[in-house]
Amino acid sequence: QTQTLLFVRPVADFPIDTSLMQLKEHRIDLVHAGVHIIMDVFLDIEHIPVAHPGVYDRVGISNIRDLSWQIFDGGSLQYVPAQNNDHMISADKTYQLGAVWMAIYPNTMIEWQPGALFVTVTMENITDTKVLVYKYQDSRYSDTSWHLNEQVWELAWDQDQNLSRHIPHIPQCNLDELKKHHRDWLNHAVSKRLD
């Protein structure tokens, strides 16, 4: 367990207090791409300015060059430093983060933006993947803030789904550290299954 998030295996501590998050929506999306491709897109920092130009500017994130990450066994955390934090409540300003993205292999992605938490869980499949979507609002933030966060996330999610549909298989070369960690985990999981 980290904050109010429960996991079936140890993961890195999620650095944000999630205790005041309230479930606003849950649904199932069908994405025409494999589970590993969806995770690969989530881990791909380089795609953000290309696939999402101007999208995150609306929530104060215009520069991801200073993004940092922490790798743990079976996943990673990506930290986006706060840039324009005028829309944050003072308690969240202490984190000095504009967003946190957590990947838990093989199928869970957690995204925090000040005022909102979005959790997607992919159901194992090779070509068409059911994705469970859970959207949470931080009760300390206004509905106006929630709607902005939701619009930004939905637009980025739609763009990521479209991108995923056009990737025939996950790349195996020229990988950055996050993607290499994911591939190593996948290869280990496959070899463990074969034993």
N, C-alpha and C positions, 0 to 999 in steps of 0.2 A: 504494500500500500504506500502511495505517496500522495500526500494531501488527502483528498476525498476520492482519488482515483484508485481502483482496485485492479491488481494484475495477478495473473496466475504464476508468474515467475518474477524474480528480482529484476528491477529496472533502476535507472538513475532517478534521483529525486526530481520531481517536477518542481521547478523553482517558483511557481506562482500559487498563491492561495486560491483554491477552487471551491472553498466551503460555501460561498454565497452564490454559486451557479445554480440556476433553475432551468430545468428542461423546458424548452419552448416548442421543439418539433422533433419528431423522429420519423424516418421513412426509409424505403429501400429504393435505391437507384440501380438501373441496369446499365453497366458500362461495357461497351463493345471492345474490350481489351482484357488481357490476362492480368491476374493478380500482381505478378512480378513487374509488369510494365507500369502499372499504376503506382507501385511503390518507387520504381525507378524515377518516374516523373516527379514524385514528391521529394525525392532526395537530390534532384538536379537543381542546384543553386543557379547555374548558368542560364537556365531557361526563364528565370523570373523576369528580367528586363526585356526579353524577347517575346515571350508568350503573354506577359501581363503588363505591357507598358502603361504606366499611369494608374493602374488599378489600385495598388496599395498606397498611392499618394493620398487617397481620400481618407485614409486612417493614419496619416502621418509618417508613412514609410516610403521614402523616395530613393534611398541609397542602401543597397545590400552589400556593398564592398567590405564593410567592417563586420559582416556576419561572422560569428565564430561557432564552433560546435564541440560537443563532447560525445565521444563514442563509448558505448558500454556493450557488454555481452548481449547480443541480440537486438541492438538498436542504436539510436543516436538522438541527441538533442541539438537543435540549431537555435542560436540566440541572435535575434536582430536587435541591435542597440536602439534605444529611443532616439528619435530625431526631432520631430515636432510633437511634443506631448501636451499641447494645449487642451486636447480632448480627454485627457486622463484625469481621474480623481487623484487627490494627493497621495493616497495609500499606494496606488499603482506606480506613481512616479518614483517611489523609492527603489523599485526594481531596476530602473534605468534600462528597461527593455521595451521595444515597440512591438515585438511579437516573439513567440516561442513556438517552434515546430518540433514535435517528437515523433519519431518513427520507432515502432516496435515490430520487428520482423516476425512473421512474414506478412502481416495483414492489418496493422493498426496504425492510424495516423491521427495525431492530436495537434490542433492548432489553437493557440491562444492569441487573441488581440485584446487590448484593454477593453473590457466590458463584455467579452464573448469567448466562448470555448466551442470548438467544432471537432467532433470525433467521427472518423470514418473507419469502418471495419469491413474489409473485403472478405467475401466468402469464396473459398478455394475454387478456382476454375481456370481453364486454359484460355478460352476465347471470350466468352461473355461472362462478366463478373457481377454478382449481386453485391451492392455496397450498402451497408447499414449506415445511415447518416443520423447523428445526434447533434442537435444544436442547443446550446445553453446560453442564457443571458445572465450576466452578473447583476444581481438585484440592486446594487448600489448605483448602477448607471440608468440613465433615462431611456425611455422607449425610442426616442429619436436616435440616440447613440446605438441602440440595438439594431434598428433598421439599417443604419449606415454599415455597421459591421456585417450584418447579414447580406446586404447587397454586394459588398466587396467580396465576401467569401463565396457567395453563389456565382458571381461572375468569374472569379478565379477557378472555382471548381468546374464550371462549364468549359472554360478554356483548357483545363487540364484533362478533362474527359475527351475533348476533341483532339488534343495532342496525343493522348494515349491510343486513340483509335488508329492513328497513322504510324505507329511504331510497330513493325512486324515482330521484333524480338528484342530482348534487352541486350545492350551493347556488352561486349566482353573485353574490349581494349580501350586504351586511352582514358582510363577511369580516374576520377578524383578520389580522394581518401574515403568519402562517404559511400560512394558507389562500390569501391573496392571492398570495403567492410561488408556491405550488403551481399556482394557476390561470394565472398569467403564464407559468410554465414550460410548462404544458400547451398554452396558446395558441401559444406560440413553436414548440413541437414539432410541432403540427398545421400551422402555416403553413409550416414548413420542409419537411414532407412534401408539401405541396401545390405547392411551388416546383419 
